[in-house]
Amino acid sequence: MNIREKSEETESMILSPFACLSAETKGRERAEEKCPVRTDFQRDRDRVIHCKSFRRLKHKTQVFLSPEGDHYRTRLTHTLEVAQIARTIARALRLNEDLTEAVSLAHDLGHTPFGHAGERALDSIVAGGFRHYEQSLRVVDKLEKNGQGLNLTYETRNGIVCHTTGKLADTLEGQIVRIADRIAYINHDIDDAIRAGVISKRAIPAEVNEKLGYTTSQRINTLVISLIENTFEDRLCMDEEIQGVFDRLHKFMFACVYSNDNAKREEKKVPDLIAALYGHFIKHPELLPEENKKTANEEGTERAVCDYLAGMTDRFAVEQFKNLYVPRSWVGYR
């Protein structure tokens, strides 16, 4: 046996009966020769890490638009925190860590610039709406590698598109990512909101402190341990009381942070910026990059412009807007 086959055999011996085994993947849309070293889910993870969309996440908003401090989360650091939490849960439940990590790292590849404000702006413009989880799947299926896509396995792709709402993923690994995503963003957004002065530690409901913990680490540990200890066979579940407190914390964050006028003041500018860029490139598709021009020819200009805008980082979108609509200083003829 080669190294991959030995890894697959080890999985079959040590993982839970409810785990998704690499050797039993439903496969890729395009058949490929197997790697002699890595399992299929390890290859998925590596392809995501090395793709351009993953690198762009470092300059995409998580909650606070273009924060001045170096310690606020970005879409990339959020992704890494989700992966860490999800892997911890998967390992404890003897599920497939490699699949869990692959889904975690890819789940937000299709996210817009300016976080959910950018997503809402595109959703209001694009025919049929815009959902970042569907765009994430499109990124790995179609847009990466100059239109070839990453050709990921069915299980990774399914986990990506099911990571946030609607139908649960087919695998427990994919379902873990949905929960880990929520655990990660609620807790790191508390940390960022306190750092930004949007809320104080004293504002956090007493019930949350008493039941989940007083720090980010304590809260995450409580939630993760509750999930691990209360999961039975193929049903992921927290203790009812812990789940209730977590749900109330979620509502608190929406009321005090995600809808906070001071925290979201700059987001009011996002819809006009996105609409202006969208309108400009719809009128001038010849200005799109070559890969987007190909999409325009095959799927229409609207689809191509949507892909282009969704792939932008915050700062690139702002620079594009400045170049198009903000007059530059006159420097004379040269």
C-alpha positions as CSV (number, residue, x, y, z in Angstrom):
1,M,0.0,0.0,0.0
2,N,1.1,3.6,-0.6
3,I,0.9,6.3,2.0
4,R,-2.6,7.4,1.0
5,E,-3.9,3.9,1.2
6,K,-2.4,3.5,4.6
7,S,-4.0,6.7,5.8
8,E,-7.4,5.5,4.4
9,E,-7.0,2.2,6.2
10,T,-6.2,4.0,9.5
11,E,-9.3,6.1,9.1
12,S,-11.5,3.0,8.8
13,M,-10.0,1.6,12.0
14,I,-10.1,4.6,14.3
15,L,-12.9,6.9,13.1
16,S,-16.5,6.8,14.3
17,P,-19.0,4.7,12.3
18,F,-20.7,8.1,11.6
19,A,-17.5,9.6,10.1
20,C,-17.1,10.3,6.4
21,L,-14.2,8.2,5.2
22,S,-11.9,9.5,2.5
23,A,-11.9,6.2,0.7
24,E,-15.7,6.4,0.5
25,T,-16.0,9.8,-1.0
26,K,-18.6,10.3,-3.8
27,G,-15.8,11.7,-5.8
28,R,-15.1,14.7,-8.0
29,E,-17.0,16.0,-10.9
30,R,-14.0,15.4,-13.1
31,A,-12.2,12.1,-12.4
32,E,-8.5,12.4,-11.4
33,E,-5.7,10.1,-10.6
34,K,-5.4,9.6,-6.9
35,C,-2.5,11.2,-5.0
36,P,0.0,8.6,-3.6
37,V,0.4,10.6,-0.4
38,R,-2.7,12.6,0.4
39,T,-6.3,11.5,0.8
40,D,-8.9,13.2,-1.3
41,F,-10.0,15.5,1.6
42,Q,-6.5,16.5,2.3
43,R,-6.1,17.5,-1.4
44,D,-9.3,19.5,-1.1
45,R,-7.9,21.4,1.9
46,D,-4.6,22.1,0.2
47,R,-6.3,23.3,-3.0
48,V,-8.3,25.8,-1.0
49,I,-5.3,27.1,0.9
50,H,-3.3,27.7,-2.3
51,C,-6.1,29.4,-4.2
52,K,-6.3,33.2,-4.9
53,S,-9.8,33.6,-3.3
54,F,-8.4,32.3,0.0
55,R,-5.6,34.9,0.0
56,R,-8.0,37.7,-0.7
57,L,-9.9,37.0,2.5
58,K,-7.2,38.8,4.5
59,H,-8.5,42.1,3.1
60,K,-12.2,41.4,3.4
61,T,-14.3,42.7,6.3
62,Q,-15.5,40.5,9.1
63,V,-17.6,42.9,11.1
64,F,-15.9,46.3,11.3
65,L,-15.2,48.0,7.9
66,S,-11.5,48.7,7.3
67,P,-10.6,48.9,11.0
68,E,-7.5,51.0,11.8
69,G,-6.1,48.6,14.5
70,D,-4.1,45.5,13.6
71,H,-5.9,43.2,15.9
72,Y,-9.5,43.2,14.5
73,R,-10.6,40.1,12.7
74,T,-10.8,39.9,9.0
75,R,-12.6,37.3,6.9
76,L,-9.4,35.3,6.8
77,T,-8.8,35.2,10.6
78,H,-12.4,34.3,11.0
79,T,-12.0,31.4,8.7
80,L,-8.9,30.2,10.6
81,E,-10.8,30.4,13.9
82,V,-13.7,28.4,12.4
83,A,-11.3,25.7,11.2
84,Q,-9.6,25.4,14.6
85,I,-13.0,25.1,16.5
86,A,-14.4,22.7,13.9
87,R,-11.3,20.4,14.0
88,T,-11.4,20.3,17.8
89,I,-15.0,19.1,17.7
90,A,-14.3,16.6,14.8
91,R,-11.3,15.1,16.6
92,A,-13.2,14.6,19.9
93,L,-16.1,12.9,18.0
94,R,-13.7,10.8,16.0
95,L,-15.0,12.3,12.7
96,N,-12.9,13.2,9.7
97,E,-10.7,16.2,10.5
98,D,-9.4,16.7,7.0
99,L,-12.9,17.0,5.5
100,T,-14.0,19.3,8.4
101,E,-10.9,21.5,7.8
102,A,-11.5,21.6,4.0
103,V,-15.0,22.8,4.4
104,S,-14.1,25.3,7.1
105,L,-11.3,26.9,5.0
106,A,-13.5,27.2,1.9
107,H,-16.8,28.2,3.5
108,D,-16.5,32.0,2.9
109,L,-14.4,32.1,-0.3
110,G,-17.4,33.7,-2.1
111,H,-18.0,36.4,0.5
112,T,-18.3,40.0,-0.8
113,P,-16.1,43.0,0.2
114,F,-17.5,44.9,3.2
115,G,-18.9,41.8,4.9
116,H,-22.7,41.3,5.1
117,A,-23.3,44.9,4.0
118,G,-21.7,44.0,0.7
119,E,-23.7,40.8,0.5
120,R,-27.0,42.7,1.1
121,A,-26.0,45.3,-1.5
122,L,-25.4,42.7,-4.2
123,D,-28.5,40.8,-3.2
124,S,-30.6,43.9,-3.9
125,I,-29.1,44.4,-7.3
126,V,-28.5,41.0,-8.9
127,A,-31.3,39.3,-10.6
128,G,-32.2,36.2,-8.5
129,G,-30.4,37.6,-5.5
130,F,-27.0,36.9,-4.1
131,R,-26.0,34.5,-1.3
132,H,-22.4,34.2,-0.3
133,Y,-22.5,30.5,0.4
134,E,-23.7,29.9,-3.2
135,Q,-21.0,32.1,-4.5
136,S,-18.4,30.2,-2.4
137,L,-19.5,27.0,-4.2
138,R,-19.3,28.8,-7.5
139,V,-15.8,30.0,-6.7
140,V,-14.5,26.4,-6.1
141,D,-16.5,24.9,-9.0
142,K,-16.1,27.5,-11.7
143,L,-14.0,30.6,-11.0
144,E,-10.7,29.5,-9.5
145,K,-7.8,28.4,-11.7
146,N,-8.9,30.5,-14.7
147,G,-12.3,29.0,-15.0
148,Q,-11.3,25.4,-14.3
149,G,-12.4,25.4,-10.7
150,L,-10.7,23.4,-7.9
151,N,-12.6,20.2,-8.7
152,L,-13.3,19.4,-5.0
153,T,-15.0,16.3,-3.7
154,Y,-18.8,16.2,-3.4
155,E,-18.6,16.2,0.4
156,T,-16.5,19.3,0.6
157,R,-18.7,21.1,-1.9
158,N,-21.8,20.0,-0.1
159,G,-20.5,21.3,3.3
160,I,-19.6,24.7,1.7
161,V,-23.1,25.4,0.3
162,C,-24.9,24.1,3.4
163,H,-22.7,25.9,6.0
164,T,-25.0,28.8,7.0
165,T,-28.7,28.2,6.4
166,G,-31.3,25.9,4.9
167,K,-30.6,22.2,4.4
168,L,-28.1,20.6,6.7
169,A,-24.9,19.2,5.1
170,D,-25.0,15.5,4.2
171,T,-22.0,14.8,6.5
172,L,-21.6,15.4,10.2
173,E,-18.3,17.1,9.3
174,G,-20.2,19.6,7.2
175,Q,-22.7,20.1,10.0
176,I,-19.9,20.8,12.5
177,V,-18.7,23.7,10.3
178,R,-22.1,25.3,10.5
179,I,-22.0,25.2,14.3
180,A,-18.3,26.2,14.5
181,D,-18.9,29.2,12.3
182,R,-21.6,30.5,14.7
183,I,-19.5,29.8,17.8
184,A,-16.5,31.6,16.2
185,Y,-18.1,34.7,14.9
186,I,-20.3,35.4,18.0
187,N,-17.3,35.1,20.3
188,H,-14.7,36.9,18.3
189,D,-17.1,39.6,17.4
190,I,-17.6,40.2,21.2
191,D,-13.9,40.6,21.5
192,D,-13.7,43.0,18.6
193,A,-16.7,45.0,19.7
194,I,-15.2,45.5,23.2
195,R,-11.9,46.5,21.6
196,A,-13.8,49.0,19.5
197,G,-15.7,50.5,22.4
198,V,-19.0,49.5,20.9
199,I,-19.9,47.5,24.0
200,S,-18.2,47.0,27.4
201,K,-17.6,43.8,29.3
202,R,-20.3,44.9,31.7
203,A,-22.8,45.0,28.9
204,I,-22.6,41.2,28.4
205,P,-25.7,39.7,30.0
206,A,-25.0,38.2,33.4
207,E,-26.5,34.9,32.4
208,V,-24.0,34.6,29.6
209,N,-21.1,35.2,32.0
210,E,-22.5,32.7,34.6
211,K,-23.3,29.9,32.1
212,L,-20.8,30.3,29.3
213,G,-17.8,32.1,30.9
214,Y,-16.3,35.6,31.2
215,T,-13.8,35.4,28.4
216,T,-13.7,34.4,24.8
217,S,-11.7,31.2,25.6
218,Q,-14.1,30.2,28.4
219,R,-17.2,30.7,26.3
220,I,-15.8,28.8,23.3
221,N,-14.7,25.9,25.6
222,T,-18.1,25.7,27.2
223,L,-19.9,25.6,23.9
224,V,-17.6,23.1,22.3
225,I,-17.6,20.8,25.4
226,S,-21.3,21.0,25.6
227,L,-21.6,20.0,21.9
228,I,-19.2,17.1,22.3
229,E,-20.7,15.7,25.5
230,N,-24.3,15.9,24.2
231,T,-23.8,14.6,20.7
232,F,-25.2,11.1,20.3
233,E,-24.5,9.0,17.2
234,D,-25.4,11.2,14.2
235,R,-27.2,14.0,16.0
236,L,-25.1,17.1,16.9
237,C,-26.6,18.7,20.0
238,M,-25.7,21.0,22.9
239,D,-27.1,20.8,26.4
240,E,-30.5,22.5,26.2
241,E,-29.7,25.2,28.8
242,I,-26.3,26.0,27.2
243,Q,-28.0,26.2,23.7
244,G,-30.6,28.5,25.1
245,V,-28.1,30.9,26.6
246,F,-26.1,30.8,23.4
247,D,-29.2,31.7,21.4
248,R,-29.8,34.7,23.7
249,L,-26.2,35.8,23.3
250,H,-26.8,35.7,19.5
251,K,-29.8,38.0,20.0
252,F,-27.8,40.3,22.2
253,M,-25.1,40.7,19.6
254,F,-27.6,41.5,16.8
255,A,-29.2,44.2,19.0
256,C,-26.1,45.7,20.4
257,V,-23.4,45.2,17.8
258,Y,-24.6,44.0,14.4
259,S,-27.3,46.8,14.4
260,N,-25.3,49.4,16.3
261,D,-25.4,52.8,14.5
262,N,-21.9,53.7,15.6
263,A,-20.4,50.3,14.6
264,K,-22.2,50.3,11.3
265,R,-22.0,54.0,10.4
266,E,-19.6,53.5,7.4
267,E,-21.7,50.6,6.1
268,K,-24.3,53.1,5.0
269,K,-22.0,54.0,2.2
270,V,-21.6,50.5,0.9
271,P,-24.9,50.1,-1.1
272,D,-24.1,53.2,-3.2
273,L,-20.5,52.2,-3.8
274,I,-21.5,48.6,-4.9
275,A,-24.4,50.0,-7.1
276,A,-22.1,52.5,-8.8
277,L,-19.4,49.8,-9.6
278,Y,-22.1,47.4,-10.7
279,G,-23.7,49.9,-13.0
280,H,-20.4,51.0,-14.5
281,F,-19.2,47.5,-15.4
282,I,-22.6,46.6,-16.8
283,K,-22.2,49.5,-19.2
284,H,-18.5,48.8,-19.8
285,P,-17.9,45.1,-19.8
286,E,-14.9,45.6,-21.9
287,L,-13.2,46.9,-18.7
288,L,-13.6,43.5,-17.0
289,P,-10.6,41.3,-16.5
290,E,-10.1,38.6,-19.1
291,E,-11.5,35.7,-17.0
292,N,-14.7,37.8,-16.3
293,K,-15.0,38.6,-20.0
294,K,-15.1,34.9,-20.7
295,T,-17.9,34.5,-18.2
296,A,-19.8,37.4,-19.8
297,N,-19.6,35.6,-23.2
298,E,-20.8,32.3,-21.7
299,E,-23.2,33.4,-19.0
300,G,-24.0,37.0,-19.5
301,T,-22.6,40.3,-18.4
302,E,-24.7,40.4,-15.2
303,R,-23.2,37.2,-14.0
304,A,-19.7,38.3,-14.9
305,V,-20.0,41.6,-13.1
306,C,-21.4,39.9,-10.0
307,D,-18.5,37.5,-9.9
308,Y,-16.0,40.4,-10.3
309,L,-17.5,42.5,-7.5
310,A,-17.9,39.6,-5.1
311,G,-14.3,38.7,-5.5
312,M,-13.0,42.2,-4.7
313,T,-11.3,43.0,-1.4
314,D,-12.5,46.1,0.5
315,R,-9.6,48.2,-0.5
316,F,-9.7,47.2,-4.1
317,A,-13.4,48.1,-4.3
318,V,-12.7,51.5,-2.8
319,E,-9.8,52.1,-5.2
320,Q,-11.9,51.2,-8.1
321,F,-14.6,53.6,-7.0
322,K,-12.1,56.4,-6.5
323,N,-10.6,55.8,-9.9
324,L,-14.0,56.0,-11.6
325,Y,-15.8,58.7,-9.6
326,V,-13.4,60.8,-7.5
327,P,-11.5,63.5,-9.5
328,R,-7.8,63.4,-9.2
329,S,-5.6,66.4,-8.7
330,W,-4.3,68.1,-11.8
331,V,-0.6,67.6,-12.2
332,G,-0.1,69.2,-15.6
333,Y,1.2,67.8,-18.9
334,R,4.2,65.6,-18.6
